[in-house]
Amino acid sequence: MEKFLKIKSASTSETESNLDDLPWDPAKRKKILEYHPNKRDEYANWLEYSVSRDKAFCLCCYLFRDDIQKQGGNDAFVTEGFSSWNKSERLAIHVGAMNSFHNIAVKKCDSLMNQNHSIEHAFYKQDDVAKNEYRIRLNASIDASRYLLRQGLSFRAHDESVESDNKGNFKQLLKYTAEQNEVVGKVALENAPKNNQMTSPPIQKDIVHCFAEEVVKSIIEEIDHGVFGLLVDESADVSHKEQMAVVFRFVDKIGTIKERFIGVVHVRDTSSLTLKHAIDDLFAKYGLSLKNIRGQGYDGASNMKGEFNGLRSLILRENSSGYYVHCFAHQLQLVVVAIAKKHFEVGDFFDKISTMLNVVGASCKRKDKFQEIYRKEIEKEINDGEISTGKGKNQDRSLPRPAATRWGSHHKTLFRLVELFSIVTKVLKFIQTEGIEDSKKRQAYGLANYLHTFDCVFYMHFMLHILGLTENLSMALQTKDQDILNAVSLVESTKRELQKFRDDGWDSLMVKVHSFCKKHDVDMVMIEDEFVDFRRPRKRTNTTNLQYYKISCFNFVLDLQLQEFNDRFTEVNTQLLICMASLSPTSSFKQFDKDKLMKLVEFYPDDFTSVERFSLEQQFDIYIDNVKEDKRFSNLKSLGDLSRLMVETQKHLALPLIYRLLKLVLTLPVATATVEMFFCNEVCENNFSQSNWRSIFKRLSCLFIEKELFESVTNETVMKRFQTMAQCRVCL
């Protein structure tokens, strides 16, 4: 049927306004109102207008025209269309008496639109008792699904037959609920109709889908058609299929920076074009626009940050204001990794530490021996009065294995090695004497000798200090509410601390090294003696130990670190960040610069009109005077604090353009840690890695990560969405 444009009922002025929007003659348009001003509501229920034919039709009679024609009824409102606007009395004639063809068609049309009168509903029509039982069963299934989703547990088992002892978490939890709740027990499981038990896998998947859609709906409502930053990361799942995780960064209605996990999309490959198509599909699904992106945050892979064909370039072609920021946490990781790659001794040290972790913790027997020696050491120190006892003290310790993708996690490993050094050496000696494999004995012997060298102790304390500085920065960069100006400030502070350590840290480092060597009977080297290279021991180096360890090792590694910081964190010197710094509230808005802020506005041409740019010059003067005089704004530490306080004090309403500019700055991402949280949820992913549940895992991950929004979803909301997913479900 040809698409119609319906004439809406309203007051006279409103109706005329609606009619003015239609592409037909204004003189004709007003005839209905002139002749029948009191019949508008009645006519609006069935009168339709065809734009292409410039004629009016009766929707109800048009739908059931075959029945009307069989009964001998026919007129212009059904076949050719009505256009005689000067004969508006034809409208009343068409309606006719109570049992006219038109009124019969209206009743049929009402029945067609009413679900309770549909054929599908007639097949599944239930009485009030059956509906109530259905609601109880569905509510119990939703409660069971909510618990399993919250805990990240699997739903199904390998065998869910009647004879099975374990029918899976979902059915077992539903069974437990039925046993504890008499109302549920009377209508659920074996007491439910065989074709309406609400426990089948499709039902479970639909419930999960409803929860996920409600969470995403809440995220979209939080964004509220505003600007946001896009964070993307890709990786392969446990089934070796490529997937892309997506996070939105935005400022909510109370001025708080939020990073929300929107979901994961399976892609056939990780090329930039494929990722762009996946993002386009995701945005189209939820009614979002690429034009609202104001920041992009990815890792350093070429398919992501490539200047010509990378994902960021493809988005920038459609939105020039979507500025890209290389993930600060990834850059920091590359800074630390560069040391191991470019300095031979540091790389060799970490290789030996990795081997030592494999030897000491390779079997349960060795781990048990480690714990046994540790307990004996603790008991001895307690008896000697060196340590005290108490709640939470003297817990079992182990050597944590560093993460493969986070070089900064070596900090915890080195810290524990320093703390448990004597225990590690005793375990290595135990492996030498009690070990079974000769290869492990030889490894233990070599490692025990290496641990008692000055080189090992020196690099252990040296790298522990460097990794400690960078680890603090890494943890700070990965907070969700971190703004980019504060991140740049932290990077600069870390660089200053590294420079300070290079200039003045040698003596303090050597004090720690000497103290440790003395405590653990490690042979010290004489600083004034000539350095001996153990790779070429017979060749003279003509270099003292002091020159080698301080200049070739200490200074070289720190210079390399500082150089990598300057090379990697190039965003620090960009004009965009220089202008952003003028918004910083630190030190009572000391960095405020009106000219730089006006330049900052030019980076966002689509967000401010020429009139608003002119108004901003006056608003900046009012803004800086107002916040400096307000004591509540005197101790702010970041742009995030400024945003929240502006909303709290209602200044975002008095200075809307300033607040809009502040939101644009806050959407720039700092790190992609939130996206990578998805790939860290290995337990959740493994629980739902079965082929029949893999398709739903991308929806479940959103629930597992955004637990705050997940908890706010009510059973009634899920039930309403669930009912609309299939026509054959009971009409509640």
DRENTIKOL-541480 format. One line per field, with one value per residue (C-alpha): x, y, z; residue number from 1. Coordinates in steps of 0.02 Angstrom, whole numbers, m for minus. Layout:
// residues N
east: [X_...]
north: [Y_...]
up: [Z_...]
num: [NUM_...]
***
This chain:
// residues 732
east: [0_62_140_20_42_m89_m180_m160_m296_m256_m319_m361_m194_m97_m194_m162_22_25_m66_57_194_104_146_m28_m125_m157_m328_m379_m293_m411_m576_m597_m573_m687_m835_m816_m721_m801_m766_m575_m546_m671_m594_m415_m444_m461_m420_m251_m164_m62_82_117_m67_m120_m279_m359_m406_m496_m367_m494_m593_m432_m370_m534_m582_m604_m738_m825_m825_m899_m1042_m1070_m989_m867_m825_m683_m607_m563_m515_m473_m450_m543_m488_m651_m609_m755_m872_m815_m989_m932_m832_m991_m1076_m932_m946_m1132_m1244_m1196_m1193_m1116_m976_m856_m900_m888_m714_m666_m713_m612_m464_m474_m474_m323_m225_m274_m160_m294_m401_m261_m254_m88_m162_m316_m206_m116_m258_m247_m357_m300_m237_m128_m60_m14_76_168_224_289_389_462_507_597_695_744_803_909_983_1021_1121_1222_1257_1311_1435_1493_1444_1396_1212_1215_1295_1359_1211_1042_937_812_934_1078_1143_1195_1082_1183_1185_1025_913_994_970_790_763_834_719_569_615_631_481_317_233_368_373_190_209_391_492_396_237_241_166_288_286_299_430_536_699_754_918_827_730_893_974_825_829_1015_983_849_967_1104_991_926_1105_1155_995_1047_1219_1143_1027_1178_1262_1098_1145_1302_1484_1591_1760_1783_1900_1930_2041_2043_2101_2061_1947_1974_1900_2030_1900_1938_1835_1828_1785_1709_1700_1624_1700_1585_1531_1365_1227_1311_1479_1567_1683_1616_1692_1557_1584_1459_1497_1605_1585_1653_1749_1820_1990_2073_2102_2057_1917_1835_1842_1768_1622_1591_1587_1468_1350_1358_1321_1176_1101_1095_1058_1229_1328_1513_1491_1478_1649_1773_1913_1987_2093_2181_2345_2494_2457_2467_2289_2228_2336_2397_2400_2336_2231_2217_2053_2084_2111_1950_1852_1942_1886_1706_1737_1886_1857_1883_2061_2168_2268_2387_2348_2463_2473_2531_2662_2724_2737_2839_2954_2998_3011_3133_3258_3261_3276_3415_3523_3601_3631_3456_3378_3490_3440_3254_3284_3368_3229_3101_3199_3212_3023_2999_3124_3061_2875_2874_2796_2686_2829_2940_2800_2766_2952_2951_2805_2886_3049_2951_2853_3013_3091_2937_2934_3119_3098_2946_3044_3190_3073_3116_2935_2769_2611_2435_2283_2329_2516_2641_2530_2595_2695_2742_2836_2705_2736_2739_2605_2656_2574_2614_2801_2768_2705_2888_2892_2792_2900_3062_2989_2947_3117_3204_3089_3107_3286_3353_3205_3228_3412_3369_3240_3369_3493_3356_3327_3515_3523_3349_3299_3265_3306_3488_3439_3341_3486_3604_3482_3462_3650_3678_3537_3595_3768_3696_3585_3739_3830_3847_3772_3610_3591_3634_3511_3378_3378_3406_3261_3151_3167_3134_2987_2918_2910_2832_2713_2636_2613_2537_2409_2363_2341_2220_2089_1925_1903_2079_2083_2217_2291_2315_2391_2515_2558_2591_2703_2802_2817_2882_3011_3069_3085_3187_3299_3318_3363_3493_3572_3568_3515_3679_3739_3572_3561_3736_3693_3545_3651_3792_3669_3584_3750_3809_3645_3646_3834_3850_4026_4047_4153_4285_4227_4405_4461_4461_4297_4301_4179_4124_4086_4269_4361_4537_4516_4559_4422_4526_4370_4343_4192_4132_4140_4053_3910_3878_3906_3880_3736_3657_3668_3642_3483_3408_3455_3373_3218_3205_3235_3097_2979_3011_2995_2839_2735_2729_2555_2633_2696_2543_2454_2290_2355_2445_2279_2189_2308_2229_2072_2164_2095_2256_2340_2182_2173_2350_2367_2210_2243_2097_2189_2239_2062_1995_2119_2055_1879_1943_1986_1798_1718_1559_1522_1519_1434_1512_1391_1439_1624_1594_1496_1633_1752_1636_1596_1781_1801_1647_1699_1875_1818_1677_1776_1923_1807_1716_1811_1734_1843_2006_2074_2027_2153_2088_1967_1854_1838_1800_1663_1577_1583_1514_1362_1346_1349_1237_1373_1355_1186_1251_1405_1344_1476_1620_1547_1524_1709_1756_1656_1743_1912_1859_1804_1985_2037_2195_2211_2119_2123_1933_1927_2061_1962_1853_2000_2053_1887_1955_1847_1688_1744_1790_1621_1531_1651_1540_1491_1306_1338_1480_1359_1284_1450_1469_1308_1349_1518_1429_1328_1480_1581_1443_1376_1315_1194_1153_1093_975_880_716_631_477_579_660_490_414_557_554_368_396_530_405_220_177_213_74_1_20]
north: [0_172_261_387_544_553_713_728_794_948_1123_1234_1323_1161_1074_1217_1208_1021_1049_1184_1054_951_979_1027_1186_1293_1342_1159_1122_1225_1165_1025_1144_1277_1159_1038_1121_1005_843_851_714_599_622_611_430_373_513_494_598_531_648_580_582_740_655_596_416_319_206_85_63_49_m95_m192_m132_m311_m349_m184_m210_m384_m306_m175_m28_88_273_394_375_194_190_353_466_621_793_895_1009_1123_975_934_867_709_666_646_553_430_394_359_275_159_0_81_0_129_95_m92_m66_43_m98_m223_m104_m85_m273_m286_m161_m241_m384_m462_m487_m558_m739_m768_m711_m818_m972_m929_m850_m885_m850_m742_m891_m954_m779_m761_m929_m879_m716_m809_m931_m793_m689_m838_m868_m684_m691_m845_m763_m604_m698_m797_m640_m543_m678_m716_m899_m1016_m1059_m1233_m1401_m1539_m1651_m1574_m1730_m1789_m1922_m1799_m1761_m1585_m1498_m1337_m1180_m1107_m1257_m1300_m1122_m1124_m1289_m1218_m1067_m1179_m1280_m1123_m1029_m1123_m1002_m1033_m1219_m1242_m1173_m1203_m1347_m1512_m1421_m1308_m1349_m1448_m1316_m1166_m1203_m1048_m1145_m1183_m1112_m992_m922_m900_m810_m695_m646_m608_m508_m406_m365_m313_m203_m115_m80_m11_92_168_211_295_394_449_517_607_647_737_722_576_493_325_193_34_m119_m285_m459_m643_m738_m915_m985_m888_m771_m587_m469_m282_m203_m29_98_273_413_559_682_639_754_787_830_664_584_412_272_146_m21_m29_m206_m317_m349_m502_m455_m565_m477_m327_m219_m36_m44_m194_m109_50_m47_m132_36_106_m41_m21_166_137_7_127_287_366_476_484_673_672_592_716_598_433_319_164_71_101_m32_29_m24_88_245_243_420_371_212_183_181_354_423_344_427_593_599_605_706_824_857_675_701_546_514_366_269_338_171_85_219_198_11_40_158_24_m117_m13_m25_m215_m216_m87_m123_m296_m318_m264_m382_m523_m489_m504_m662_m743_m686_m765_m928_m923_m906_m1059_m1162_m1114_m1124_m1261_m1396_m1412_m1495_m1343_m1224_m1324_m1319_m1131_m1111_m1229_m1131_m968_m1027_m1082_m913_m824_m934_m900_m712_m715_m814_m693_m544_m471_m466_m459_m560_m496_m504_m498_m508_m637_m707_m838_m759_m814_m749_m676_m705_m542_m515_m538_m376_m265_m243_m135_m290_m340_m214_m328_m477_m385_m318_m494_m558_m428_m473_m663_m670_m790_m908_m913_m958_m1099_m1169_m1165_m1260_m1387_m1413_m1440_m1580_m1656_m1625_m1768_m1689_m1647_m1499_m1421_m1452_m1362_m1218_m1204_m1205_m1069_m962_m978_m919_m775_m714_m697_m584_m397_m375_m460_m359_m196_m218_m285_m128_m12_m79_m92_95_138_19_88_263_205_84_227_324_174_146_330_334_188_271_301_483_537_690_718_875_785_637_753_830_657_613_772_737_562_632_755_616_511_660_692_509_520_676_632_450_357_369_317_170_109_120_2_m115_m124_m153_m294_m376_m372_m448_m593_m624_m565_m521_m334_m261_m132_26_84_m81_m113_m180_m360_m406_m585_m611_m573_m594_m595_m433_m275_m145_3_54_58_m21_153_212_58_44_230_291_140_69_194_351_261_173_331_434_302_308_497_495_367_473_623_521_423_557_675_737_840_966_980_1146_1068_1020_1185_1274_1151_1189_1363_1280_1197_1247_1207_1344_1451_1451_1514_1452_1539_1623_1696_1702_1518_1469_1561_1462_1305_1347_1347_1161_1127_1223_1116_1147_1338_1457_1623_1711_1593_1622_1807_1780_1670_1817_1901_1738_1702_1866_1833_1652_1685_1826_1720_1562_1656_1745_1585_1495_1328_1331_1371_1194_1101_974_925_967_827_913_1077_997_917_1076_1183_1070_1064_1255_1277_1377_1265_1348_1524_1491_1360_1394_1375_1211_1149_1182_1094_940_935_932_796_679_658_485_453_264_113_20_12_m76_m199_m245_m347_m453_m478_m562_m734_m826_m749_m781_m963_m995_m940_m1000_m1144_m1131_m1114_m971_m881_m770_m704_m675_m505_m451_m535_m447_m279_m340_m412_m250_m120_m196_m28_m7_m192_m184_m41_m145_m205_m372_m282_m191_m354_m438_m305_m316_m506_m509_m405_m521_m652_m645_m815_m767_m742_m567_m492]
up: [0_m39_108_184_287_422_470_658_773_874_908_759_759_783_644_525_568_532_368_318_316_181_m3_m64_m106_51_m15_m26_138_244_172_298_444_370_339_484_628_756_660_658_787_702_530_594_646_466_345_257_125_m21_m59_m233_m290_m194_m138_24_62_199_280_355_194_93_201_183_9_m56_73_39_m149_m128_m31_m165_m77_m165_m175_m209_m35_m76_m259_m346_m195_m136_m196_m204_m59_m97_m64_111_153_62_219_321_179_172_359_342_471_613_506_352_256_329_511_483_410_560_679_578_578_767_785_671_775_941_991_1100_944_836_777_865_1029_1003_989_1151_1245_1430_1578_1724_1825_1683_1653_1836_1836_1678_1759_1913_1805_1698_1850_1929_1768_1763_1945_1909_1755_1851_1983_1855_1753_1905_1955_1778_1792_1651_1625_1550_1587_1475_1516_1559_1539_1670_1733_1752_1927_1875_1750_1747_1853_1781_1811_1977_2040_1978_2067_2228_2212_2187_2342_2448_2378_2382_2260_2129_2165_2121_1944_1894_1821_1829_1885_1730_1560_1455_1318_1436_1570_1531_1549_1371_1302_1183_1331_1429_1283_1260_1444_1434_1276_1366_1509_1388_1284_1439_1498_1328_1326_1494_1423_1271_1385_1489_1331_1292_1110_1171_1118_1172_1149_1063_1135_1036_1057_966_1010_978_1097_1163_1002_900_825_809_913_941_1109_1112_1254_1256_1360_1401_1535_1616_1677_1845_1767_1803_1676_1628_1525_1482_1398_1256_1197_1090_904_814_656_519_529_611_459_482_352_435_606_531_455_622_710_579_605_795_784_663_780_928_833_862_743_703_700_890_916_993_1042_986_1095_1026_1047_934_803_624_584_725_721_540_471_299_312_499_592_661_485_420_560_540_358_418_575_584_770_823_887_916_1074_1082_1241_1376_1465_1305_1277_1455_1427_1270_1366_1495_1368_1267_1410_1405_1216_1202_1354_1351_1538_1588_1460_1519_1700_1661_1560_1709_1826_1709_1709_1899_1915_1804_1904_2078_2038_1906_2016_2168_2262_2240_2285_2443_2485_2459_2581_2706_2709_2719_2872_2959_2927_2996_3153_3183_3166_3282_3414_3398_3419_3249_3192_3284_3264_3235_3125_2940_2972_2910_2774_2651_2511_2336_2185_2065_1882_1781_1649_1468_1410_1559_1584_1737_1829_1847_1989_2103_2054_2095_2257_2316_2259_2368_2513_2494_2428_2560_2538_2349_2367_2489_2367_2227_2337_2377_2190_2165_2292_2287_2106_1986_1817_1785_1677_1821_1939_1822_1802_1991_2015_1885_1952_2132_2080_1978_2120_2229_2108_2123_1949_1999_2159_2071_1927_2044_2152_2005_1903_2058_2082_1899_1885_2048_1974_1811_1899_1999_1838_1750_1888_1888_1699_1703_1814_1722_1775_1728_1615_1486_1565_1729_1635_1548_1716_1790_1643_1669_1856_1820_1699_1832_1961_1839_1803_1989_2016_1878_1952_2137_2154_2130_2310_2385_2264_2310_2496_2467_2361_2491_2632_2537_2490_2669_2733_2609_2596_2417_2362_2334_2196_2230_2143_2108_2028_1842_1774_1711_1573_1610_1425_1384_1550_1476_1381_1476_1477_1540_1636_1823_1905_1952_1772_1706_1831_1848_1671_1557_1659_1778_1672_1507_1562_1637_1485_1377_1486_1477_1290_1266_1370_1258_1098_1146_1232_1083_1131_1269_1143_1031_1011_1065_1237_1259_1234_1347_1489_1503_1571_1714_1885_1979_2082_2075_1885_1868_1688_1625_1457_1361_1194_1204_1249_1098_993_1078_1018_839_857_869_724_726_910_913_793_747_866_1008_975_993_1154_1225_1237_1362_1451_1480_1574_1681_1709_1773_1886_1956_1994_2070_2190_2236_2376_2326_2169_2258_2288_2129_2064_1891_1752_1813_1982_1893_1788_1937_2040_1898_1889_2078_2091_1937_1849_1698_1670_1693_1583_1459_1325_1449_1511_1333_1297_1459_1409_1240_1327_1448_1309_1252_1313_1415_1412_1343_1509_1515_1347_1398_1554_1437_1379_1561_1606_1560_1687_1618_1439_1471_1553_1396_1262_1205_1023_1065_1186_1097_1003_1164_1253_1170_1256_1421_1434_1443_1593_1682_1666_1689_1849_1914_1769_1769_1949_1906_1776_1851_1818_1754_1622_1565_1562_1449_1325_1332_1288_1131_1062_999_954_1026_1206_1331_1325_1499]
num: [1_2_3_4_5_6_7_8_9_10_11_12_13_14_15_16_17_18_19_20_21_22_23_24_25_26_27_28_29_30_31_32_33_34_35_36_37_38_39_40_41_42_43_44_45_46_47_48_49_50_51_52_53_54_55_56_57_58_59_60_61_62_63_64_65_66_67_68_69_70_71_72_73_74_75_76_77_78_79_80_81_82_83_84_85_86_87_88_89_90_91_92_93_94_95_96_97_98_99_100_101_102_103_104_105_106_107_108_109_110_111_112_113_114_115_116_117_118_119_120_121_122_123_124_125_126_127_128_129_130_131_132_133_134_135_136_137_138_139_140_141_142_143_144_145_146_147_148_149_150_151_152_153_154_155_156_157_158_159_160_161_162_163_164_165_166_167_168_169_170_171_172_173_174_175_176_177_178_179_180_181_182_183_184_185_186_187_188_189_190_191_192_193_194_195_196_197_198_199_200_201_202_203_204_205_206_207_208_209_210_211_212_213_214_215_216_217_218_219_220_221_222_223_224_225_226_227_228_229_230_231_232_233_234_235_236_237_238_239_240_241_242_243_244_245_246_247_248_249_250_251_252_253_254_255_256_257_258_259_260_261_262_263_264_265_266_267_268_269_270_271_272_273_274_275_276_277_278_279_280_281_282_283_284_285_286_287_288_289_290_291_292_293_294_295_296_297_298_299_300_301_302_303_304_305_306_307_308_309_310_311_312_313_314_315_316_317_318_319_320_321_322_323_324_325_326_327_328_329_330_331_332_333_334_335_336_337_338_339_340_341_342_343_344_345_346_347_348_349_350_351_352_353_354_355_356_357_358_359_360_361_362_363_364_365_366_367_368_369_370_371_372_373_374_375_376_377_378_379_380_381_382_383_384_385_386_387_388_389_390_391_392_393_394_395_396_397_398_399_400_401_402_403_404_405_406_407_408_409_410_411_412_413_414_415_416_417_418_419_420_421_422_423_424_425_426_427_428_429_430_431_432_433_434_435_436_437_438_439_440_441_442_443_444_445_446_447_448_449_450_451_452_453_454_455_456_457_458_459_460_461_462_463_464_465_466_467_468_469_470_471_472_473_474_475_476_477_478_479_480_481_482_483_484_485_486_487_488_489_490_491_492_493_494_495_496_497_498_499_500_501_502_503_504_505_506_507_508_509_510_511_512_513_514_515_516_517_518_519_520_521_522_523_524_525_526_527_528_529_530_531_532_533_534_535_536_537_538_539_540_541_542_543_544_545_546_547_548_549_550_551_552_553_554_555_556_557_558_559_560_561_562_563_564_565_566_567_568_569_570_571_572_573_574_575_576_577_578_579_580_581_582_583_584_585_586_587_588_589_590_591_592_593_594_595_596_597_598_599_600_601_602_603_604_605_606_607_608_609_610_611_612_613_614_615_616_617_618_619_620_621_622_623_624_625_626_627_628_629_630_631_632_633_634_635_636_637_638_639_640_641_642_643_644_645_646_647_648_649_650_651_652_653_654_655_656_657_658_659_660_661_662_663_664_665_666_667_668_669_670_671_672_673_674_675_676_677_678_679_680_681_682_683_684_685_686_687_688_689_690_691_692_693_694_695_696_697_698_699_700_701_702_703_704_705_706_707_708_709_710_711_712_713_714_715_716_717_718_719_720_721_722_723_724_725_726_727_728_729_730_731_732]
***
